[in-house]
Amino acid sequence: MMQEIKIGDVTVTSIIERDGPWRTPEAMFPAFDPAIGKQHLAEMDPVHYDAASSRVIITYQTFVIRTPHHTILVDTCTGEDKGYPAPMDFPKQPWLDGFAAAGLAFDQIDYVFCTHLHIDHCGWNTVLRDGRWVPTFPKAKYVFHKREYAAWEAADKRGETPPGNVWRYNCEPIVAAGQALLVDDDYMLDDLVSLTPTPGHSPCHCCVNIHSKGQRAVVTGDMMHHALQCREPDWSTIFCYDPVQAAQSRRSFLGSVADTDTIILPVHFPSPTAGRIEADGDRFRYRFRS
């Protein structure tokens, strides 16, 4: 588990839904070069890669942000009862257990931020009640980028149902319930929490910034999935909407935070998750926070 992190007056913890070996790097990154990739992996902290199965380690987690004013969830994993096929049909009870262990109740959540609207980042937005998808968090406002939402809505109307019926199951019921905030790139909840656009992995992917007392942390969503993408920023994943734009966003972001005190919180990085970026010529290194 990621240890609690303090960002000024803000605390950040995580709720893990699943972790462990997931895919081979060849299957994850179309541009993967085996000779270069294996050298990078050999130099990394071993928690990033399972040599026995030749698979990268991928964690699915929700970040819990507690400010003096609000309790916020960032990204809500895959959720239950969605009917996902393998390999997304893993047990979902660990997320519920982790939510309870964090001392949380559904009606205590004030905001849910979605970095983007892929199935593994908005699944617990809704739960199935009497045959209907309803908001999991009855008092929360859900923050969606309005053009990201519109893109998946349009795809659904064209019959191009995104994987996992993401719009129909996880998003439209939130708007129907009057709990959605459809926002722009520069949205700020307050002086503590705001968005940074990092498009490419999805149409309008955003990172979530936390600022307090001169300190900063950033939840990076799927701007990067694995520490390999720090060593090779141009290696976008098979899941990216626009791989070239995703690489541009990633390189720009990494350059902006390299060699600073900014704490990076990547959703899919394994425990201890939180870290910092170091510059290394045209590449970068990910260092877990000590």
Backbone torsions as a table, in degrees:
resi	resn	phi	psi	omega
1	MET	NA	143.1	174.7
2	MET	-69.3	134.5	177.7
3	GLN	-71.3	154.2	176.7
4	GLU	-60.8	136.1	-179.0
5	ILE	-115.9	138.0	176.7
6	LYS	-106.0	126.8	174.0
7	ILE	-119.9	90.4	-173.8
8	GLY	59.2	-118.8	-179.9
9	ASP	-90.4	8.1	-175.6
10	VAL	-110.6	139.9	172.9
11	THR	-114.6	146.3	179.2
12	VAL	-129.9	129.9	172.8
13	THR	-130.9	178.7	179.1
14	SER	-134.4	156.2	173.9
15	ILE	-120.8	118.4	-175.5
16	ILE	-94.7	130.8	175.6
17	GLU	-92.6	-44.5	173.6
18	ARG	-157.0	156.0	172.7
19	ASP	-152.4	170.1	179.9
20	GLY	123.6	-175.5	179.0
21	PRO	-58.5	142.2	-173.8
22	TRP	-130.9	-67.0	-179.0
23	ARG	-135.1	158.2	171.5
24	THR	-71.3	150.6	177.8
25	PRO	-60.9	-31.9	177.0
26	GLU	-61.3	-37.6	-180.0
27	ALA	-77.6	-24.0	-175.6
28	MET	-85.3	-39.5	-172.3
29	PHE	-122.5	107.9	-178.6
30	PRO	-56.5	-30.6	-178.5
31	ALA	-88.7	5.3	-176.2
32	PHE	-56.9	127.4	174.6
33	ASP	-104.3	116.2	-173.2
34	PRO	-56.8	-43.3	-177.1
35	ALA	-65.5	-46.0	179.9
36	ILE	-69.1	-45.1	-176.9
37	GLY	-62.6	-43.3	-179.5
38	LYS	-65.4	-34.4	176.3
39	GLN	-65.6	-44.5	177.5
40	HIS	-59.9	-47.3	-177.0
41	LEU	-62.6	-36.6	180.0
42	ALA	-66.0	-26.0	-178.5
43	GLU	-89.6	-9.1	-175.4
44	MET	-89.0	164.0	169.9
45	ASP	-55.5	131.1	-174.5
46	PRO	-62.4	-13.9	178.9
47	VAL	-66.7	-14.0	-177.7
48	HIS	-81.2	-16.3	-169.4
49	TYR	-149.7	135.9	177.8
50	ASP	-103.4	101.1	-175.5
51	ALA	-64.0	-31.1	-177.5
52	ALA	-62.7	-37.4	-179.4
53	SER	-104.4	-3.5	-176.8
54	SER	58.8	35.4	-178.6
55	ARG	-122.4	147.3	175.3
56	VAL	-76.7	152.9	178.5
57	ILE	-89.4	125.7	-178.7
58	ILE	-127.8	128.2	178.4
59	THR	-109.3	141.8	173.0
60	TYR	-109.8	119.7	-177.0
61	GLN	-149.7	156.2	173.6
62	THR	-107.9	136.7	174.8
63	PHE	-96.2	133.2	177.7
64	VAL	-104.4	118.8	-179.3
65	ILE	-111.5	119.5	177.6
66	ARG	-111.3	113.5	176.7
67	THR	-103.8	172.9	175.6
68	PRO	-61.0	-15.5	-174.0
69	HIS	-114.3	-28.8	-169.0
70	HIS	-142.3	155.9	166.8
71	THR	-111.8	121.8	-169.4
72	ILE	-125.0	138.5	168.6
73	LEU	-105.9	137.4	173.0
74	VAL	-116.5	115.8	-177.7
75	ASP	64.7	136.8	-169.7
76	THR	-124.1	30.2	172.6
77	CYS	57.1	-148.6	-170.0
78	THR	-100.1	-22.2	178.6
79	GLY	74.4	177.1	-176.9
80	GLU	-116.4	162.8	176.3
81	ASP	66.2	18.7	-178.0
82	LYS	-86.9	-11.4	178.3
83	GLY	73.9	28.2	-178.0
84	TYR	-69.9	140.6	175.1
85	PRO	-77.7	170.6	173.8
86	ALA	-59.1	143.6	5.1
87	PRO	-91.9	10.8	-175.4
88	MET	-85.4	5.4	-177.5
89	ASP	-92.9	25.0	179.9
90	PHE	-68.9	161.3	-176.8
91	PRO	-61.2	138.8	-179.1
92	LYS	-102.0	-8.5	-179.4
93	GLN	-58.3	-34.3	178.9
94	PRO	-56.2	-34.1	178.5
95	TRP	-67.2	-44.3	178.4
96	LEU	-63.0	-40.5	178.4
97	ASP	-64.7	-41.5	178.9
98	GLY	-66.5	-36.6	177.6
99	PHE	-62.2	-45.4	178.9
100	ALA	-67.0	-39.8	-179.7
101	ALA	-64.6	-25.5	177.0
102	ALA	-78.3	0.2	179.2
103	GLY	75.4	28.4	-175.4
104	LEU	-108.6	151.6	169.7
105	ALA	-124.6	152.9	-176.0
106	PHE	-56.4	-36.1	-175.6
107	ASP	-83.0	4.7	177.4
108	GLN	-96.1	-4.0	-177.7
109	ILE	-86.4	126.8	-178.2
110	ASP	-92.1	-37.7	-178.2
111	TYR	-141.7	146.5	170.4
112	VAL	-122.9	118.6	175.9
113	PHE	-101.1	131.8	174.7
114	CYS	-111.5	116.2	178.4
115	THR	-61.5	-30.1	175.1
116	HIS	-167.7	177.9	-168.8
117	LEU	-115.1	44.1	169.8
118	HIS	-83.8	161.1	-168.8
119	ILE	-60.7	-30.1	-175.7
120	ASP	-92.4	13.5	178.9
121	HIS	-127.3	-3.9	-179.8
122	CYS	-140.6	15.8	-173.5
123	GLY	-65.7	-40.6	179.3
124	TRP	-82.9	9.3	172.0
125	ASN	-57.7	-33.9	-175.9
126	THR	-132.2	159.7	172.2
127	VAL	-132.8	157.7	-178.8
128	LEU	-89.6	120.6	178.9
129	ARG	-131.5	117.6	178.8
130	ASP	51.9	42.7	176.0
131	GLY	79.5	6.8	-178.9
132	ARG	-124.7	144.8	172.7
133	TRP	-83.5	124.1	-178.5
134	VAL	-130.7	156.9	179.0
135	PRO	-58.5	132.3	178.4
136	THR	-66.4	-36.3	-173.0
137	PHE	-110.3	98.1	-165.4
138	PRO	-67.1	-22.5	-177.7
139	LYS	-105.8	1.5	-173.6
140	ALA	-86.4	150.9	163.5
141	LYS	-97.8	135.7	-177.8
142	TYR	-104.5	124.3	-176.8
143	VAL	-96.8	112.0	175.5
144	PHE	-116.7	139.7	169.1
145	HIS	-66.7	128.9	-170.1
146	LYS	-66.2	-33.4	179.1
147	ARG	-79.3	-27.9	171.9
148	GLU	-64.4	-47.7	177.9
149	TYR	-58.9	-45.7	-177.6
150	ALA	-63.5	-35.6	-179.7
151	ALA	-63.7	-44.0	-179.8
152	TRP	-74.1	-33.1	175.1
153	GLU	-62.5	-44.7	179.8
154	ALA	-64.5	-40.5	178.1
155	ALA	-61.6	-41.1	178.9
156	ASP	-63.3	-41.3	-179.5
157	LYS	-67.5	-29.0	176.9
158	ARG	-79.7	-3.8	-176.8
159	GLY	84.0	7.7	178.4
160	GLU	-93.7	67.9	-173.1
161	THR	-60.4	119.3	177.9
162	PRO	-61.6	156.7	-179.5
163	PRO	-51.5	132.3	176.3
164	GLY	77.9	15.8	-177.9
165	ASN	49.8	43.2	-169.2
166	VAL	-57.6	-41.0	-178.2
167	TRP	-72.4	-47.1	-174.2
168	ARG	-69.7	-37.0	-177.2
169	TYR	-85.7	-42.8	-166.1
170	ASN	-106.1	-16.8	-170.5
171	CYS	-120.5	-54.5	-177.5
172	GLU	-56.4	-40.1	178.8
173	PRO	-62.3	-26.5	178.5
174	ILE	-70.1	-43.5	177.0
175	VAL	-65.1	-43.4	-179.9
176	ALA	-60.0	-32.1	179.8
177	ALA	-83.2	-2.7	-179.7
178	GLY	74.9	23.1	-176.1
179	GLN	-108.6	6.4	-176.9
180	ALA	-94.1	142.8	166.7
181	LEU	-114.1	109.8	178.9
182	LEU	-93.7	113.7	-164.8
183	VAL	-122.3	169.2	177.6
184	ASP	-96.3	177.4	-178.6
185	ASP	-54.1	-36.7	-170.5
186	ASP	-97.5	23.3	-176.2
187	TYR	-62.1	135.7	173.0
188	MET	-126.2	123.0	173.6
189	LEU	-68.0	-45.4	177.6
190	ASP	-163.5	-162.7	-179.1
191	ASP	-77.1	0.5	-178.8
192	LEU	-103.9	-33.4	-171.4
193	VAL	-131.2	128.6	-178.3
194	SER	-152.7	174.9	-178.4
195	LEU	-109.6	150.9	168.1
196	THR	-126.7	123.3	179.7
197	PRO	-71.0	132.2	175.5
198	THR	-138.9	65.8	-172.3
199	PRO	-71.3	161.7	175.4
200	GLY	132.1	-52.1	175.9
201	HIS	-62.2	-40.3	170.6
202	SER	-133.9	171.1	-174.2
203	PRO	-53.5	-41.1	-175.8
204	CYS	-138.3	45.6	177.3
205	HIS	-54.4	140.7	177.1
206	CYS	-132.6	149.1	167.3
207	CYS	-95.2	157.0	-179.4
208	VAL	-111.0	119.7	-179.6
209	ASN	-91.5	143.1	171.4
210	ILE	-123.6	121.6	176.9
211	HIS	-123.9	131.8	174.3
212	SER	-160.4	126.8	176.0
213	LYS	51.9	45.1	176.4
214	GLY	78.8	3.3	179.2
215	GLN	-108.6	154.7	-177.8
216	ARG	-139.7	140.5	168.4
217	ALA	-133.6	155.1	-179.1
218	VAL	-136.0	122.9	169.3
219	VAL	-82.9	117.1	-169.7
220	THR	-95.8	2.9	177.2
221	GLY	52.4	-127.1	178.5
222	ASP	-107.1	22.7	171.0
223	MET	-56.3	-32.1	167.4
224	MET	-147.5	145.5	-178.6
225	HIS	-101.4	-25.0	-170.5
226	HIS	-151.6	152.9	-179.2
227	ALA	-62.2	-20.0	173.9
228	LEU	-55.6	-31.1	-176.6
229	GLN	-76.8	-9.8	168.4
230	CYS	-78.5	-41.6	177.5
231	ARG	-69.9	-35.1	-178.6
232	GLU	-131.6	80.9	-175.6
233	PRO	-60.3	-20.0	-179.0
234	ASP	-82.5	-4.0	-179.8
235	TRP	-85.2	86.4	174.5
236	SER	-79.4	164.0	-175.1
237	THR	-92.0	169.3	176.1
238	ILE	-64.9	-14.6	-175.6
239	PHE	-93.5	-1.4	-172.0
240	CYS	-78.9	133.7	177.8
241	TYR	-63.9	-45.8	178.7
242	ASP	-135.5	93.0	-173.6
243	PRO	-59.5	-36.0	-179.2
244	VAL	-67.9	-46.6	178.3
245	GLN	-64.5	-38.2	178.0
246	ALA	-59.7	-42.6	179.0
247	ALA	-65.9	-39.6	178.2
248	GLN	-63.3	-44.8	178.5
249	SER	-62.1	-41.7	-177.2
250	ARG	-65.6	-48.5	-178.7
251	ARG	-62.8	-42.0	179.6
252	SER	-62.9	-44.5	-179.4
253	PHE	-64.9	-48.1	-178.3
254	LEU	-59.9	-40.4	177.4
255	GLY	-63.6	-33.3	-176.9
256	SER	-74.3	-24.0	-176.9
257	VAL	-109.9	-7.8	-176.4
258	ALA	-60.5	138.3	176.9
259	ASP	60.5	28.3	172.5
260	THR	-115.0	176.8	178.5
261	ASP	-87.7	7.8	-179.6
262	THR	-61.9	126.3	177.3
263	ILE	-87.0	127.4	-177.9
264	ILE	-100.6	133.4	-178.5
265	LEU	-123.9	84.5	-179.7
266	PRO	-83.0	128.7	-173.5
267	VAL	-58.8	-37.9	-171.6
268	HIS	-98.4	3.5	179.3
269	PHE	-80.8	140.9	-177.5
270	PRO	-72.1	168.2	177.1
271	SER	-59.2	136.3	12.8
272	PRO	-87.1	7.7	169.8
273	THR	65.6	-67.1	-172.0
274	ALA	-64.8	140.5	-179.7
275	GLY	-162.3	-167.8	178.4
276	ARG	-133.7	161.2	-179.3
277	ILE	-104.8	132.4	174.1
278	GLU	-113.4	138.7	175.4
279	ALA	-76.4	145.0	177.9
280	ASP	-148.8	74.7	-175.2
281	GLY	65.8	-126.1	177.2
282	ASP	-82.5	-3.6	-179.1
283	ARG	-112.7	-179.3	178.5
284	PHE	-139.0	163.3	174.1
285	ARG	-124.3	143.4	175.1
286	TYR	-101.8	124.6	178.5
287	ARG	-118.6	122.9	176.1
288	PHE	-61.3	145.3	179.1
289	ARG	-69.7	129.6	-178.7
290	SER	-86.2	NA	NA
